[in-house]
Amino acid sequence: MFASGENPHGIGLMTFHPQMKSKVEGVSIVDGLRWRAWNGVIADVWSVICAEGASGQYVSRAPRLFVVLENDGVGRFEIRQSEHQQAVARSAGPYRMSYIPAGMPIWGQAENTGFLRHLDLHFDIETLSRRFAGELDMQKLLVPRLMFADERIASLAALIAAECLNDDPLHDLYGEGLVLALFADLFKIGQKQERRRSQLSPRQLRRTIDFIEENCLRSIRLRELAELAGLSETYFSHAFKASTGIPPHQWQMQARIRKARELMNRKSVSLTWVAAATGFADQAHFTRVFKRFVGMTPAAWLRAQGD
């Protein structure tokens, strides 16, 4: 929160840049900026000396999390979300943190803080949203949380900061894993439970299977089966698969192959005739489908029957 400068990382070093603007007074940077860029985040560790009454104004195009790591004087911060708002005073003790939404200006003033080391995490929401497969609730990004405490997030923040300060950094996957864990905890991104599909009733299943078996040699439209069960086509398709483990079309193909094997057992018919009799476009099509379901070609199956 008390970092300074509009582009400390340098233009062109990465595709994502938070474009944070700040104006600070009474803040001196020591030890220099230490930072890392991982997929979906830029992490900064700042070490500063805050004079009494040190202040700053900040706004960033990316949402960010500010975490106090060390504070010799402890003291407190007075934070406002607008220039004329009544300030909210909070302890500036270690691992106090603030989440600031994108584009939200923040005014802050420090009292009795002295040496201060803090972590800033600038989130690339487009990348992180993809990483969480759209399960991030975007409305949560709009809600500021100022100077709160959270033990688990603090532990992850400490590990991220340590990696920023590490002169012999670990593999990027380590830092990315920490960031993803912190982000999921910060915004409470849970695992969506896959909705369990309803199955067909025993009567519906029996009627549709009997219909498929009786008509398997012709083209059966999904609409016919859905109407037979009294359901929409989409619902029926999902319910049939939930009941049998396979889609209706695959059940029909299996029924055709069973019919084909019955005809082939007569031994006096050609494979070309069997293919036409069981509704396949030609013998090549019949051979491909037969092999997929039986595991061997029709000719190999016939030879196996004779052994």
N, C-alpha and C positions, 0 to 999 in steps of 0.2 A: 504494500500500500504506500510505502514511503520511497519507492524506487523513483528514479527520474529519467527523463529522456524519452523521445518519441520512437526511436528505432534502435535500441541497444544491440540488436542481433545482426543488423546489417541487411540492406535490401538485397534480394536475389539469393539468399542462402537457403530459402525454403519456399514451398508453394503457399503455405499458410502463414499469415502474419496477423497478429491481433490488432495492429495499428492503434496502440494505446497512446494517449496523449496525457501528459501530466505537467503540473506546475507546483514545485515544492519550495519551501523556505525553511531554513534552519536544519537542513539534512546534509550530512557529509558522508559520501560513500567511502568505505574502507575495504581493502582486500580485492576490490574489483568484482564485476558480475560473473557468476558461474551459472551456466545454463546448459540444458539439453533439449533437443527436439526429438520427440518420438511420434509415431503415427497417431495423430489426433490431438496432440498437445505440445505446447512449449512450456518448459519448466524453468523458472528463474530463481536463483537464490541470491538475495541481496544482503549485504552486511553494511550497516550504516550507524552513524552517531547522530542522535537527535538532540538538538539544543532544546532548552525549555521553550515550550510553545511552538515547536516545529509543526508545520502544517503542509497540507498538500491538496490539490484538486486533480481528479482523475476521471477519465472516460475512455472506454475501450470498445471497439467494434465486436469483440469476442467476449463471451461470458468468462469469468475467471474466479478462482478461489485464492484467497489470501490467507496464509497460515503463519502465525508467529512461531518461530523456532526457538529463539533465545532472546532474553530481555533482562539485562543486568538490573535496570532500575524498576522493572515490572511496571509501575505507574498505571496509566489508563489512556484510552483513546476516546475522543469525542467525535462522533461520526454523524454526518447529516446526508440525507439523500437529495436535498436541494439547498441552495445557498441561504435561504431564509428560514429553513425548518429549524425547530428546536433540536439541539444536539442531543444525541443519545450517548451517555458515558458508559463505557465498559472497561473492565480490567484488561490490561494488555499483557497478561501473564502468558507463559509459553503454551502453545497449542490452542490458543483462541484463534478462531478463523471466521472469515466472512466470505459469503458467496455473493457476487455482484453480477446481475444480468447484463447482457450485451447492451451497449448504448446508454446505460444508466450512469449519470455523473455522481461522484461521491466526493464530499468534502470531509477531510479528517484533520484532527489536531492532536498532538501528543503531549502528555504531561508526565514528567519524571520518568522517562523511558531510558535515556542514556543510550548504551549500545543495544542495537536491535538487529537480529537476523531473521529474515522472513522468506517464505516461499510463495511465489506467484505461479499459479497454473492457469494458462490461457487455453481454453478448450476450442478445438475445431469441431463444431457441432455437426457439420455435414459428414465428416469422416466418422465421428463417434456414433452417429445415428445409424450409419451403414454397418458399423461393427456390431451394433446391438440389434441388427435386423429389423429396425423400425419399432422396437419395443420401448423406446424412450418416450415418455410423456412430455411432449414439447411445452405444455403449459407450465410444467415445473421449472422450466428454464427462466420464466418471467418473474419468479418470486425471489426477492432478495432475502438473505439471512445474514444478519450482522452480528459479529463477535459472539458466535455460539461455540460450544465445546462438544466434541464427539470423540470418544476414546479410540474407536476403530479407525476413523478417518485420520486422526492424528498419528496413529501408528504407521499408516500407509504413507502419509505426507512426510514423516521423518525418514522413511526408507527412500522415497523419491528424492528428497533433499540430499541425503547421503550419496546417492548415485550421481547427482549433479556435482558434488564436491569431490567425487572419486577421481584421483589422477590416473587410475588404471580401470576404466569403466568396464562393466560386464556387458554381455550381449544385449542388443537393443530389445530383444524379446523380454528380458527381465524388467526393464523400465516400462515397456508397454503393458506388461501384465499388471504391474503395480498401479499404473494410471487407470486401466480398465476396471480394476477392483475398486479403486477409490471412487471413480465416476459412478459405478453401479451402486455403491453404498450411498453416495451423496444424493443421488436422485431416486434411490430405492427402485432400481430396475430389476424386477423379478422375472423368473422364467415363466413364460406363458404355458399354461396347461393345454395340451392338445385336446380339443373337444372330442369327446367320445361319440362316434356316430351311432345313431339308433339302428337297430337291426330290423329286418322284416319279421313279421309275425310268422309262426309256423305255417299258418294257412296261406299267407301271401307267398312265402318261399316255395311251398309245395306246388301252388298253382303256376308260378312263373317257371320253375324248373320243369314241370310236366310240359308246359307250353314250348319251352326251348327244345326239349328232347323230341317232341312230336314234329317240330317245324325247323329243325336244325339244318336241313339241307337247302333251305331257301334263305334269302336275306331277311333277317328279323330287325325291325326298327325298334329303337329304344322306346319310342312313344307307345308301341303296342304293349310292351312289358310294363311300362309305368301305368298305363290305363288299366291293365289287368290287376295291378296291385292297388289302384286308386291313389297314386302318388304323383308328384311332379317328376319329370325326367331326372333332374339333378338329385333330388332326394332319393329317388328309387336307386339310381346308380350307386350312390354312396352306401345306401342301406343294404343293397345286394352284396357289395364287396365286404361290408362289415359282417354279413351273415355267412358268406362262403369263403372269403379270403381272396377271391378273384373277381374281376369285372364280368358283366353279363356276356360280352363278346367272347371273352376267353372261355367261358363255360360252353358257349355254342360251338367254338372250334374244337373243344375236347369231345363234345357230343358227335361232331362230324367225323372225327378221327375214329371214335368207337364204331360208328356205322361203317366207315371205310374198312376197318379190320374185319368186321363181320362179312362184308362182301369179298374181301381178299381170301378169306378162309374157304371160299368155294373152289378156289384154285383154277377154275376154268375161265376166269375173266382176266382181261388185261388191265394194267395199271392206268392206262389212258381212259378206259371205260369207267373204272372206279373213281378216277378224278372227276370226270364229268357227272357221274351219278351222285356224287357227294357235294356238288356245288362249287368245286374249285375251278378257277379260270382255265387251267391247263395242268398237264402232268408235272411241269416244273414247280408250279405254285403248290400243288398237292405235296410234292416231295419236300419242299422247304418247311411247310407247316407240319407235316408228319414227323420230320426229323426233330423239329423244335419240341414237340410234345412227347415223342416216344424215345428220342435219343438215337435213332438210326433211320436210314432211308427205308421206304416201303420195300425195295428189293432185298435189302439186308434183313428186314423183319421176316419176309417170306422165307428166306433161306434158313433163318433161325427156327422157324416153325417146323421145317422139314428135318431138322437135326434130331 
